[in-house]
Amino acid sequence: MNAEDGLQTLPGLAQHRIVVLLIDDQKIIGEAVRRLLRDEPDIDFHFCSEPTSAIAEAERVRPTLILQDLVMPEVSGLELVRAFRDRPATRRIPLIVLSSTEDPKMKAEAFALGANDYLVKLPDRIELIARMRYHSGAYIAHLERDEAYRALTAELAEAAEYVRSQLPRPLTGPIRSAWEFIPCTALGGDAFGHFDIDADHFAVFLLDVCGHGVGTALLSLSAMNALAGQTLPDVDHRDPAAVLAGINALFPMERHNNLYFTLWYGVLHRPTRRLKYSVAGHPPAVLVTPAEEISELWVQGMPIGVAADFAFASAEATVPPGARFYLFSDGVYEVTLPNGEAYTLDEFLGHLAAPAAGPGDKPREAVAIMRALQGRGDFDDDVSMLELQFE
């Protein structure tokens, strides 16, 4: 936690108290302001008569407002304004400059250095208190928004970690797997998995719920568990079109806060190496042969939850020995380049055709390429990419 973060635990913040720190070398001014505020029970007043100790006192008191004289011995009032604005712990605290003169040039310089207000001392009590309440109120509201945002961020991070914990462990053997899952800061709705239906049939899927937030992640986990647990009622999980119809009936968007999701679901018949699949509005899966030839595995279909009783279609492909298979969400390739242009799916597929540095490295390499292309490390949507390698 840095010094600025420490301000988020201001004493009395929950009670919306105003904490005022006056910095003035004249003790008579300090006493005058104290008397002006003595009938205000929600204002805590602190006085510092040593300008050289002002920074340390502000860090100790953690005020919601600083009142500061401009003409003081040893320290220039304007330089002190600059010093407050240069330090993380005091950078955002509202600061009212007190001056003995109404000097336009002095005002302009004070505002340029970061002062929030300028008063000729001593101001009228009603005006002074009104300005204190205005500036402190805005600052306290800002701190409360920061606190709420931090709590939300922590909640989203916890939810993202839970989603990650539910994703499948890497496979070894005739089918090997590797994956990357990078939740965006707002947490999207990606989830994926693979499992054996029986000794001959191996299923793989990836889904992407629209929107962001904890509710979206909860829906993705519910759908993932229904698929991986093979709990869809009266559905042959070896039949991709039947699986999509079953999950479409289970998750109508009107019963799930108007959320819908895309889905790619496929079943490999191990003895014949035939891969049967069905798609609900999801990007194509990609099959790369040892000769680096690409096949896009896609068939038209509505997203899950959008249209009841939609008739999903299926298609088939043969998986040659040594092939690589990729499933991914659109968050991995839908990035904006620094010149403002959108990256395309076809460009992304070109990266998938090239061999990886080592087995299982392609998901990590592809994500690194997309980060480099967009010029930043975070993504606007969840990024999920699953690779299967077939002996």
N, C-alpha and C positions, 0 to 999 in steps of 0.2 A: 504494500500500500504506500503510495507516495503522499507528499504533504497535501496536495490538492484533494486527494481522496479522503484524507482525514477530516476535511471540512464537512463531509457527509454525515458525521456523527456529532453535529453541533449540539451542545447542551440545550435542552428545551425545545429542540426542533419540532418534536411531535406536538408541543403545545403552542407552536407558532410564536414563540417569544422573539422580541427584537433585542439584539445585543449590540449596544453602541459603544464604540471606542473613540474618545476625543483625544487628539494629540495637539497640545498647545503648551508652550513654555510658561504661560501666565496662569498661575494657580487660581487667580481670581476669575478667569474665564471658565475654568473647570468647575468652580463652585457655582457660578452663575448658571451654567448649563445643567448642572445637577439639580438646582432648585427648579428650573423650568420643567424638568422631567419627573420630579418627585411624586406627582399625583398620577403617574401613568404606571399602573401595576404590571403591565406586560412588557415594559422596557427595562432591561438591565443596563445600567450605565457604568462605564469604566473610563478612568482618566489617566493619561500618561503625560507627565510634564517634562520628560527627558526625550527629546527628539531622537537621540542616538539609540534609544531603547525601543523605538516605535515598532520596528519590524518584529523583534522578539516578543513584544507585548501582544501584537496582533496575532502571532502564531499561538501564543498561550491562551488568549481570550477567545479566539475564533469569533470575531464579531460578524453580525449581519450588515453592519454599516460602519464606515470610518468617517469621522469628522476630523478635518486636519487644517491647522493654520498654515498660512503661506510664508509668513515672516517669522523665523525662529533663529536663535543663535546656533552656531556650529553646523547646522544642517539647512540646506536650501529646501524650502517647501516644495518647489517644483521637482527637485531631484528626489525628494522622498516619494512624491507621486510616481515618478518613474520607477523607483525601487520597488514600490508595492506592485506595480504592474509587471515587473520583471520576474517576480517570484511566484512559482506555481501555487503556493499556499494562500496568497492574497490577490492573485491576478483578477479574480472575478468578483471580489467583494466590492459593493458599491461604495464610492468615495465622494464625499461632499467637501469641497474646498471652502474654508472660511478665510475671508480677507477683510482688511480694514478699509479697502477702497474699491470703488466700482470702476475697475480699469479694464476696458475692452481688450487691450493687448494681453494683459495678464490672464483674462478669461480664456482667450483663444489658445494661449499656450498651455494652460491647465487642461483644457478639453483635449488638446492634441496629444498630451501625455497620458490621457486615460481617465481624467476625472469625470464623474457622472453628473455633477451639479456644482454650482458656485453660489455662495451666499455671502453677503456683507454682514459681518458680525457686529453686534449680536442681532439675529433676526427676531421677528415677532414669534412668540411662543407657538401660536396656532400654525403659522407657516412652517416653522422648524419641525414640529411634530408631524404635520401632514407630509412633508418631504421625507422624513425618516420612515414613516409607515409605507409610503409609496415605494421607495428604493429597497427597503428591507423586505417588503412583501414580495416584490418581483424576484429578489434573490432567493428567498426561502422557497418560493414556488419552483424556481429553477433547480434547487437542491432536491426537492421532493420528486421532480421529474427524473432527475439523475438516479435517485434511489430506486424509483419504480422501474426504470430501464435496467438497472443493474440486477434487480430481482428477477425481471423477465428474462434477461440474458442468462442468468444462472439456471433458471427453470428450463429454458430451451437447451442449454448445454447438457443438463441432466437428462432431458428427454432424448437428445441425440445420442448420448452415451448408452442409454437403454436400448434404443433402436440398434445401435452397433452390436450390442451384446446378443441380440437375437438373430443376427445374420449368421449364415452357415460357416462352419470351420472349413478350411481348405481341404480339398480331396487329394488323395494320392492313389496310385494304381492305374488301371486302364484309362480312367478319366481323371484328369488332374484339374484343379481349379485354383484361381487367384482372383482377387477383387480389390477394388478401391471404393470407399464410401466416404464422401466429404460433405457433411451437412452445411448448408448455407447458414448465415447468422440468424435468419428468421426461422430456420428449420422447415424443410419441405416434407414431402410425403413419399420418399423413395423406400422401397423394400424389395428384397429378392431372396431366392432360395433355390435349392435343388435337393432331390430326395429319390430314393428307390421306391417305386410303387410295388414292384415284386422283383424276382430275380432277373427278369428279362426287360423290364421297363424302367427307365430313368427319366424323371421329370425335372424341368428347369423353368424358372419364371422370373420376371421382373415387372414391378408395377410402380406407378408414379401418380400419387394423388394430387389433384389441383390445389393450389393455394399453399399457404405457409402457416406454421404454428403448431402448438401441441395437439389441437384437435385433428389436424391433418395427419400428424404422425400416429395418433391413436388409431385412426381409420386404416392407415397403411399396415399397422401391426395386426389389426383384426383380420384384414384381408389376407395378409401373409400367413397367419396361423390357420385360417380356413383352408388355404391351398396346401401348405406343407403338412398339416394334420389330416388332410384328406377327409374333412368333415362335411363336405357339401352333400346334402341329403339326396339319395337316389341318383347319384352321378357316378359314371365310370370314369375315374381319374386318368385312365389311359386314353381317353377321347378328348382332345383339346377343345373342340367346339362345344362339347357337352359341359366341360368344366367352365368355360366362359359363360354359357347360358345359365349354369347353376349359380355362379357368383354374381351374375347380373341380377338374378332374381333375389339374391340375399342382400344386396347393397343398393337399393334404389336411392337416388340422390335426394329425393324429397324426404326420406327418413334419416338422412345423414347430413343435415345442415347444408343441403344443396352441394355437397362435395361429390365429385365423381373421380374416376381414375382410369388411366390407360394401363394396359396389361399385355405382355407377351408371354405365352405359355406353350411349351413344347414337350413332347415325350419321345425319347429315343428308344427304339426297339433294338436292343443290343445284338441279337443274333443276325439281323439283316442290315444293321447300321442305318435303318430308315428313321428319319426324324420327322414326326408329324407335329404340326404347330397351328395355332390360331392366334389372331391378333385383335385387340380391342383399342384401336386408335393409337397404338404405341409405335415408336420408330422401329425400323426393321432390325432384326438380328442379323449378324454378319458371319458367314462361313468363309474361312480362308484356307485354301488348299495348300499342300506343301510347295506347289509351284507358284504360290502367291496370287492365285486367281480368287476373286471375290464374288460371292453370291449374297444377294440381299434376300433375307427370308421374311417375307411380308405378305399379308393378305388384308384386304379392306375390312374394317369393322368399327362399330361405334364404341366410344369409351364406356366403361362399366358404370351403370347407374343412370345413364342418360335416357335410354329407350327400353321400356319393358318389352319382353318377348321378342327382342331382336334376334334374327337368325344368323348366328355366327358361322363363318365358313372356315375350312381348314385346308392346309396344303402340306406337301411332303418334300423332303430333300434327302439325298444320300450323303452320309458323312464319311468321306474317304479316310483311310488310315493316315495319321499324322496331321490331320486338319486342326485348325484353331477356330473356336466359336466365340462370338462376342455378343453380349447383351448390355445395353446401356440406357440411361435416361437422357432426355434431351438437354439436361443441364450441363452435360460434359462438352457439348459442341455448340450450343447456342450462346456464344460469347460475342461481345462487341470489341472489335479491334481498336487500337488507339486512334486510327483515322476515322472512326465512326462507322465503318462498314461492318456488316454482320458476317460472321463465319458461316460456312455452309456445311451441310451434312456430307456432300460429296467430297469436299476438301478433307473432312475428318476421316472418311473411309480410306482415303489415300494413306493416312498414317497407319491404319490397321493392317494394311497389306504388307508393309515392310516388316521384316523379322525383328524380334526384340533382342536386347543385349543378352538375355538369358531366359530360361523357362519361367513363366509366370511374371515377367517384368513388364509386359505390354500395358496393363492397366495403369501402373505407376508412371510409365513413360508417357502414355497418352495424356494423362492429367498434367504432367509437367510441361508438355508441349502447349497445352491450352492455357496454362497459367502464363507462360512466356509470351504467347501470342496476344493475350489481352493486357499484359503489362501489369498484372497484380495477382496476389495470391488467393484472394477470396473469390467466391462465385455468387451469382445472383440467385441461383437455384441449387437444390441438392445435386450432387454429382455421384452417380453410381455406375460402375462398370464391372462386369463379370466376364471372366475368361474361362473357357473350358478347352483343354487340350486332350485329343484322343490318340491313343497309341495305335 
